[in-house]
Amino acid sequence: MSRTFKQQCKKLEGVFAVFDLGFDSDKVGLIEKVDGNKIELRIANGDKLLWNLQHLKTFHVP
């Protein structure tokens, strides 16, 4: 385990993840890149979304 949420997400680049229990389908996808306080996800329809890491609370890696 990493010391911070950001470091843990950085280690999981290239991995499929579910953020905030998957209630919002835009928070389920492949972690493409973590840069600064932003995380870039590729969701199921192929779009890329940027999320502020401070707005994400939990993640699950199936």
FIVEX-959375 format. One line per field, with one value per atom (N, C-alpha, C): chain; x, y, z; residue in one letter; atom name; residue number from 1. Coordinates in pm, 1 decimal. Example, Ala and Ser with C-alpha at 12.3 -4.5 7.8 and 13.67 -1.06 7.14 Angstrom:
cadena	c(A, A, A, A, A, A)
east	c(1319.0, 1230.0, 1320.0, 1285.0, 1367.0, 1290.0)
north	c(-569.0, -450.0, -330.0, -225.0, -106.0, 3.0)
up	c(780.0, 780.0, 780.0, 708.0, 714.0, 787.0)
residuo	c(A, A, A, S, S, S)
atomo	c(N, CA, C, N, CA, C)
num	c(1, 1, 1, 2, 2, 2)
! end
This chain:
cadena	c(A, A, A, A, A, A, A, A, A, A, A, A, A, A, A, A, A, A, A, A, A, A, A, A, A, A, A, A, A, A, A, A, A, A, A, A, A, A, A, A, A, A, A, A, A, A, A, A, A, A, A, A, A, A, A, A, A, A, A, A, A, A, A, A, A, A, A, A, A, A, A, A, A, A, A, A, A, A, A, A, A, A, A, A, A, A, A, A, A, A, A, A, A, A, A, A, A, A, A, A, A, A, A, A, A, A, A, A, A, A, A, A, A, A, A, A, A, A, A, A, A, A, A, A, A, A, A, A, A, A, A, A, A, A, A, A, A, A, A, A, A, A, A, A, A, A, A, A, A, A, A, A, A, A, A, A, A, A, A, A, A, A, A, A, A, A, A, A, A, A, A, A, A, A, A, A, A, A, A, A, A, A, A, A, A, A)
east	c(82.6, 0.0, 87.9, 42.1, 111.9, 63.0, 137.8, 103.8, -15.0, -34.5, -143.3, -231.6, -352.6, -448.4, -390.5, -326.9, -267.7, -158.6, -69.8, 37.4, -18.8, -123.0, -183.6, -247.2, -314.5, -373.4, -264.9, -154.1, -42.8, 11.5, 19.2, 67.9, -26.9, -153.1, -253.8, -279.7, -193.2, -209.8, -213.8, -308.9, -324.9, -415.2, -477.2, -562.7, -706.3, -801.4, -943.7, -980.1, -1054.5, -1090.9, -1231.5, -1292.4, -1424.3, -1407.0, -1445.2, -1433.6, -1570.1, -1572.0, -1693.1, -1806.8, -1773.0, -1867.9, -1942.2, -1903.6, -1962.4, -2101.5, -2146.2, -2279.8, -2291.0, -2182.3, -2177.5, -2097.7, -2160.6, -2092.2, -1969.0, -1957.6, -1838.4, -1718.7, -1736.3, -1626.6, -1584.0, -1612.4, -1572.8, -1494.8, -1369.2, -1291.7, -1145.2, -1068.8, -926.1, -851.0, -763.7, -682.8, -571.9, -581.6, -482.3, -360.4, -386.0, -274.2, -315.5, -220.2, -237.5, -130.1, -174.6, -81.8, -126.3, -41.9, -80.2, -197.2, -303.4, -423.2, -533.4, -498.2, -595.7, -572.0, -681.9, -673.4, -751.7, -693.8, -757.4, -809.8, -941.0, -1005.5, -1054.3, -1040.6, -1104.0, -1224.1, -1343.7, -1466.0, -1509.5, -1616.4, -1658.2, -1684.9, -1738.5, -1769.4, -1647.4, -1531.0, -1407.0, -1367.7, -1455.1, -1423.2, -1320.1, -1244.1, -1150.5, -1210.2, -1207.0, -1257.5, -1148.4, -1145.0, -1052.3, -1130.0, -1077.3, -1137.2, -1032.8, -1075.8, -990.2, -979.4, -859.1, -840.5, -904.7, -917.5, -977.5, -1128.2, -1188.8, -1332.1, -1364.3, -1264.4, -1283.7, -1258.5, -1341.7, -1331.0, -1278.0, -1323.4, -1282.5, -1254.3, -1180.2, -1165.0, -1159.9, -1198.9, -1197.9, -1137.1, -1048.5, -987.6, -1038.1, -1130.6, -1186.3, -1085.0)
north	c(-117.5, 0.0, 125.0, 222.9, 351.3, 440.7, 545.2, 634.8, 725.0, 758.5, 848.8, 788.2, 840.7, 798.1, 823.3, 938.3, 974.2, 875.0, 839.9, 745.0, 607.6, 565.9, 435.9, 434.7, 542.2, 551.1, 550.1, 618.4, 622.7, 482.2, 400.2, 262.3, 178.0, 218.9, 140.3, 187.7, 271.5, 314.0, 190.4, 188.9, 75.7, -33.1, -9.6, -108.9, -58.8, -151.7, -119.4, -93.5, 14.1, 48.9, 105.9, 91.5, 146.6, 246.6, 372.6, 476.9, 508.1, 539.3, 579.2, 477.9, 351.6, 239.1, 225.1, 297.2, 282.0, 339.7, 424.0, 483.7, 570.6, 633.4, 714.9, 636.1, 602.2, 518.6, 586.9, 719.0, 790.4, 770.2, 700.7, 675.6, 528.9, 461.7, 322.3, 315.1, 270.4, 260.6, 230.4, 242.0, 214.7, 340.6, 328.3, 442.3, 462.0, 569.0, 595.9, 667.9, 773.0, 853.5, 927.9, 941.8, 1025.1, 1132.8, 1258.1, 1369.1, 1483.2, 1519.0, 1622.4, 1574.2, 1651.2, 1611.5, 1562.3, 1525.8, 1478.9, 1331.7, 1260.5, 1122.4, 1112.5, 1048.3, 1034.2, 891.4, 879.9, 749.1, 731.5, 612.4, 577.5, 491.5, 544.5, 474.0, 380.6, 304.9, 197.6, 244.4, 363.9, 408.6, 465.7, 463.9, 508.4, 651.0, 725.8, 864.1, 868.2, 976.6, 1001.3, 1107.5, 1084.1, 1179.8, 1213.1, 1338.2, 1381.6, 1403.5, 1350.7, 1369.3, 1428.1, 1517.0, 1571.1, 1465.0, 1426.9, 1322.4, 1357.1, 1485.8, 1525.5, 1501.8, 1477.8, 1451.7, 1302.5, 1218.7, 1074.0, 1026.4, 934.4, 891.6, 749.7, 659.3, 519.3, 462.8, 352.3, 279.3, 130.3, 55.5, -90.0, -140.9, -236.9, -298.9, -442.0, -470.6, -607.3, -709.6)
up	c(0.0, 0.0, 0.0, -72.2, -76.4, 36.4, 62.5, 172.8, 141.0, 13.6, -21.3, -129.3, -138.7, -241.3, -380.0, -398.4, -526.7, -567.9, -476.5, -507.0, -540.7, -470.3, -497.7, -636.6, -674.3, -808.1, -915.0, -889.2, -983.9, -1010.0, -905.6, -920.5, -1004.8, -1014.8, -1085.1, -1228.2, -1283.7, -1422.8, -1512.8, -1606.3, -1697.2, -1643.5, -1528.9, -1464.2, -1463.8, -1477.7, -1469.6, -1324.5, -1297.1, -1159.7, -1153.4, -1036.6, -1007.9, -894.4, -918.6, -818.0, -757.9, -629.6, -557.0, -574.5, -565.5, -569.2, -700.9, -804.9, -937.0, -952.0, -859.0, -870.1, -994.7, -1034.7, -1155.8, -1259.5, -1372.0, -1472.2, -1530.0, -1515.2, -1563.0, -1471.3, -1361.1, -1267.8, -1269.4, -1381.2, -1399.8, -1529.5, -1522.2, -1644.6, -1620.5, -1727.1, -1726.1, -1684.4, -1586.2, -1543.4, -1645.9, -1723.0, -1826.4, -1770.4, -1688.6, -1641.4, -1515.0, -1423.9, -1305.2, -1313.9, -1318.1, -1334.3, -1243.9, -1149.8, -1054.1, -970.4, -965.9, -892.3, -984.7, -1107.3, -1205.3, -1237.4, -1259.1, -1304.6, -1435.3, -1533.9, -1664.3, -1677.5, -1699.7, -1715.0, -1857.6, -1910.6, -2038.5, -2002.1, -2030.9, -1993.5, -2107.0, -2085.3, -2176.1, -2319.0, -2337.6, -2473.9, -2545.9, -2480.5, -2542.2, -2510.6, -2445.2, -2408.8, -2297.2, -2295.2, -2185.8, -2096.2, -1965.8, -1868.8, -1768.6, -1727.3, -1623.6, -1494.8, -1384.9, -1253.8, -1160.9, -1074.8, -971.2, -861.7, -823.7, -722.8, -588.5, -559.3, -432.9, -430.3, -546.2, -553.5, -550.0, -558.1, -552.5, -410.0, -364.6, -225.4, -210.2, -294.5, -283.3, -422.1, -425.8, -550.5, -521.3, -624.2, -616.2, -746.5, -735.3, -853.5, -858.6, -953.1, -959.5, -1006.7)
residuo	c(M, M, M, S, S, S, R, R, R, T, T, T, F, F, F, K, K, K, Q, Q, Q, Q, Q, Q, C, C, C, K, K, K, K, K, K, L, L, L, E, E, E, G, G, G, V, V, V, F, F, F, A, A, A, V, V, V, F, F, F, D, D, D, L, L, L, G, G, G, F, F, F, D, D, D, S, S, S, D, D, D, K, K, K, V, V, V, G, G, G, L, L, L, I, I, I, E, E, E, K, K, K, V, V, V, D, D, D, G, G, G, N, N, N, K, K, K, I, I, I, E, E, E, L, L, L, R, R, R, I, I, I, A, A, A, N, N, N, G, G, G, D, D, D, K, K, K, L, L, L, L, L, L, W, W, W, N, N, N, L, L, L, Q, Q, Q, H, H, H, L, L, L, K, K, K, T, T, T, F, F, F, H, H, H, V, V, V, P, P, P)
atomo	c(N, CA, C, N, CA, C, N, CA, C, N, CA, C, N, CA, C, N, CA, C, N, CA, C, N, CA, C, N, CA, C, N, CA, C, N, CA, C, N, CA, C, N, CA, C, N, CA, C, N, CA, C, N, CA, C, N, CA, C, N, CA, C, N, CA, C, N, CA, C, N, CA, C, N, CA, C, N, CA, C, N, CA, C, N, CA, C, N, CA, C, N, CA, C, N, CA, C, N, CA, C, N, CA, C, N, CA, C, N, CA, C, N, CA, C, N, CA, C, N, CA, C, N, CA, C, N, CA, C, N, CA, C, N, CA, C, N, CA, C, N, CA, C, N, CA, C, N, CA, C, N, CA, C, N, CA, C, N, CA, C, N, CA, C, N, CA, C, N, CA, C, N, CA, C, N, CA, C, N, CA, C, N, CA, C, N, CA, C, N, CA, C, N, CA, C, N, CA, C, N, CA, C, N, CA, C, N, CA, C, N, CA, C, N, CA, C)
num	c(1, 1, 1, 2, 2, 2, 3, 3, 3, 4, 4, 4, 5, 5, 5, 6, 6, 6, 7, 7, 7, 8, 8, 8, 9, 9, 9, 10, 10, 10, 11, 11, 11, 12, 12, 12, 13, 13, 13, 14, 14, 14, 15, 15, 15, 16, 16, 16, 17, 17, 17, 18, 18, 18, 19, 19, 19, 20, 20, 20, 21, 21, 21, 22, 22, 22, 23, 23, 23, 24, 24, 24, 25, 25, 25, 26, 26, 26, 27, 27, 27, 28, 28, 28, 29, 29, 29, 30, 30, 30, 31, 31, 31, 32, 32, 32, 33, 33, 33, 34, 34, 34, 35, 35, 35, 36, 36, 36, 37, 37, 37, 38, 38, 38, 39, 39, 39, 40, 40, 40, 41, 41, 41, 42, 42, 42, 43, 43, 43, 44, 44, 44, 45, 45, 45, 46, 46, 46, 47, 47, 47, 48, 48, 48, 49, 49, 49, 50, 50, 50, 51, 51, 51, 52, 52, 52, 53, 53, 53, 54, 54, 54, 55, 55, 55, 56, 56, 56, 57, 57, 57, 58, 58, 58, 59, 59, 59, 60, 60, 60, 61, 61, 61, 62, 62, 62)
! end
